[in-house]
Amino acid sequence: MKPVINYRRTIIALTSALLLALGSLPASAQVRLQMQGDKTDIARWIDSRFAKGQLPPFSFILDEKPSEEFLRSWRWSRTAPASTDKNVVLRTFTYTDPRSGLEVVCNIKGYPEFRAVEWVLHFHNTSAENSGQLTRVKVADFDMVYPAAGALKIHYAEGNKISKADYAPRTAEFRTEQPLHIEPHGGRSSEEAFPFFNLESEASRQGVMVAVGWTGTWFADLEKRDPNRLTLAAGMLNTDLYLYPGEQIRTPSVALMFWSGDRMNGHNRFRRLVLAHHSRKVDGSPFYPLCSAFNYRDPQPCGEYSCLTADWAIAMVRRYSMFELTPDVFWLDAGWHTGAGDFRHGKSWANTTGNWTVDRERFPEGLKPVSDAVHEAGAKFMVWFEPERVVKGTQWATEHKEWMLDTEWPEGSEQSTWYLFDLGNDEACDWLCKYYGDLIEENGIDYYRQDFNMLPAGYWRDADEPGRSGIKEIRHIENLYKFWDYLLERFPGLLIDNCASGGKRLDWESIGRSAPLWRSDYYHYDDPDGYQCHTYGLNFFLPIHGTGILLPEQYSFRSSLSSALQCNWKVTEPSVSVLDMQQRIREYRDIREYYYEDYYPLSGTGDLTGSDVWLAYQMHRPSDDSGIVVAFRRQDAPDAEYTVRLGGLTPDASYTLVDCDTQAETVRSGRELTEGLTLRLDNPKSSLLIKYRKN
């Protein structure tokens, strides 16, 4: 663990009514943020936390001096921009050094309904000289003081490691003077660490949901300072730079959501916040699709769709329609581009990225005829791209060598054959925006899937200018957002699927623009238990995510249930049943909307990766008091019965439960279901799906 360096910090004190006050704030100016919600309080909270003369809850070091020593003496201004959303409060606070002209702008959004706030910093050198040296920039830097001493806990998730334990739920108790340092690996924001967590005070039954927004290398340092005080600092890991005259940079963002009551109340309020204010919406809905592939995976050595042709793709669309299996989206994954089909010479989709033109041998008229067939079937068309990884010798690597970043890798390693597209170069970013935008438009593509199968951190580090460590990462991530925002603005109906080797770029900023429809590359015919684990862990924090399903067999299919789903079935093989596929799709469409509602894990937060356990969870819709229970008895689980305790129910209400397999009905009270519902599965490796409704 890495020690946390502390200066005198902003203090956020939490009381039973969630009193949030700066340590130096006079009693007359203290602001109470009511748990039941005067919606004006979040604006007052923001104005008091960032008030003139107060130490704000962020920090940085300028020429080796901590900002707490000088920031309150800088010129300060406040604006309250008009918000287009009546449920969002906007504020901008500007701090300007009267001597050097360095300007720090803090842009803030408040969400009164959810008692939530987010902010991001921008540094601007307004002078004609280079700025001083900026280091240890922390977009969040404050102490949280809880009203009662006792256990302070962090509820978090494992990052993505391409394993069964991806997003596994974890809980740890803070010990005094034992700091916790969290950071991802290699430059992708959720690789081996996850930038969402829940900080809980058990004694006071309240806490704070925290999310860091940076699709690169962020960090979070947490430390229990005394029995009821917890320190939080977060930002970009490596920042040691000066700014040129007129230059600006942005930092990561941070989001805080305050909650009280049961711990899952915090998680579910956060899920609702994400859906309401931080999810891509089309026609006002954050709804994500049921997808199908074009007969997933060509025969080897083709791989993925490297041998797919226009005629074959169109035939597959028609075959899905013939069997009444038409999905919301047809998903064309890797392998459609030039060179990917040259398997006789060892080529594949993976070693030809950078040839971003449609393979005219296999698609003589481009992808538009395929798109037209998809639209005729009543579906949308999604296509895979990977713009940032450029294989040496490909079209982009040759024609735009000036936009390629390189670094040293061990001889013979695959990464040594790749460039990183210099997205941080404004000229390159502008070119990419138009190039990909035109490609999407010309080929009738509805949804855009972006993959990223490399570790960028070393490329950024080696491309940094002397004395400006971190600038390449900053520029790359800034322009990644610029690129995505360009596509979303140019195509109002567009959805972005954010992959990155399966779920390795998940953070507060990325989920506002995209969603992980393929959340992990841990994907095996013989181990659907891993998909259960991924749904179970990721649901604590994110309401929108998906995975694939290879077999229409019931246990495997239910293992992959989530708010989005990709059916990678082979509809040309005699071993699969069309009737089974139809039944699975009907079942999914019937219950899918529940995955956008409240979540209750029913199997705790221990190790759930074993083959000898039950795993169960509940999705509950508060608006009508209905929901589903999904349960799995794994292959080696010895017991045929498993007792769970449901959440979110009305104790005195009566509920009807329906077994979706047998249609058997039972009636129980909410209190009985909360105290214990015994599930039974007589056979190992079997599943249970129960729907319930309030009578």
Sequence and secondary structure as in RCSB ss.txt:
>XXXX:A:sequence
MKPVINYRRTIIALTSALLLALGSLPASAQVRLQMQGDKTDIARWIDSRFAKGQLPPFSFILDEKPSEEFLRSWR
WSRTAPASTDKNVVLRTFTYTDPRSGLEVVCNIKGYPEFRAVEWVLHFHNTSAENSGQLTRVKVADFDMVYPAAG
ALKIHYAEGNKISKADYAPRTAEFRTEQPLHIEPHGGRSSEEAFPFFNLESEASRQGVMVAVGWTGTWFADLEKR
DPNRLTLAAGMLNTDLYLYPGEQIRTPSVALMFWSGDRMNGHNRFRRLVLAHHSRKVDGSPFYPLCSAFNYRDPQ
PCGEYSCLTADWAIAMVRRYSMFELTPDVFWLDAGWHTGAGDFRHGKSWANTTGNWTVDRERFPEGLKPVSDAVH
EAGAKFMVWFEPERVVKGTQWATEHKEWMLDTEWPEGSEQSTWYLFDLGNDEACDWLCKYYGDLIEENGIDYYRQ
DFNMLPAGYWRDADEPGRSGIKEIRHIENLYKFWDYLLERFPGLLIDNCASGGKRLDWESIGRSAPLWRSDYYHY
DDPDGYQCHTYGLNFFLPIHGTGILLPEQYSFRSSLSSALQCNWKVTEPSVSVLDMQQRIREYRDIREYYYEDYY
PLSGTGDLTGSDVWLAYQMHRPSDDSGIVVAFRRQDAPDAEYTVRLGGLTPDASYTLVDCDTQAETVRSGRELTE
GLTLRLDNPKSSLLIKYRKN
>XXXX:A:secstr
       S EEEE  TT EE  TT  GGG EE  SS  TTHHHHHHHHHT TTS  S EEEETTEEGGGTGGGSE
EEEE    SSTT EEEEEEEE TTT EEEEEEEEEEGGGTEEEEEEEEEE SSS    EEEEEEEEEEEE SS S
 EEEEEE  B SSTTTT EEEEE  BT  EEE  STT TTBSS SEEEEEETTTTEEEEEEEE SS EEEEEEEE
ETTEEEEEEEES  EE   TT EEEEEEEEEEEEESSHHHHHHHHHHHHHHHSS  BTTB    EEEESSSS TT
TT TTTT  HHHHHHHHHHHHHTT   SEEEE S  BTTTT GGGT  STT TT  SB TTT TTTTHHHHHHHH
HTT EEEEEE  SEEETTSHHHHHTGGGEE     TT GGGGEEEE TTSHHHHHHHHHHHHHHHHHTT  EEEE
   S  HHHHHHH  TT BTHHHHHHHHHHHHHHHHHHHH TT  EEE HHHH   SHHHHTT B SS  S   T
T THHHHHHHHHHTTT S  EEEE   SHHHHHHT SSEEEE   TT TTS HHHHHHHHHHHHHHGGGGGSEEE
ESS SS   STTSEEEEEEEETTTTEEEEEEEE TT   SEEEE   S  TTSEEEEEETTT  EEEEEHHHHHH
 EEEE SSSSEEEEEEEEE 
